């Protein structure tokens, strides 16, 4: 059976500092990444909302045009039938 790899105290102190003060941590790069990705996602959500609204409006207009076309066809057919009867 193999034993897990262990670091001695001497190896750990070379890799991990004994004391890290919060003021020493510079996390501005992390904030920039988080804000950038969040802002990109927010822009996508906004754009998607706008596109969905436009799509809904276009579907409504298309349905209105189909209804007008159907009314036109019906009235035209009725007029042609009436002309045939005369």
ZIWO-V662330 format. One record per pair of residues at least 24 apart in sequence whose ideal C-beta (glycine too) atoms are under 10 Angstrom apart, sorted by the first residue. I is the first residue (numbers start at 1). J is the second residue. If there is no record, write none. Layout:
I;J / I;J
This chain:
none
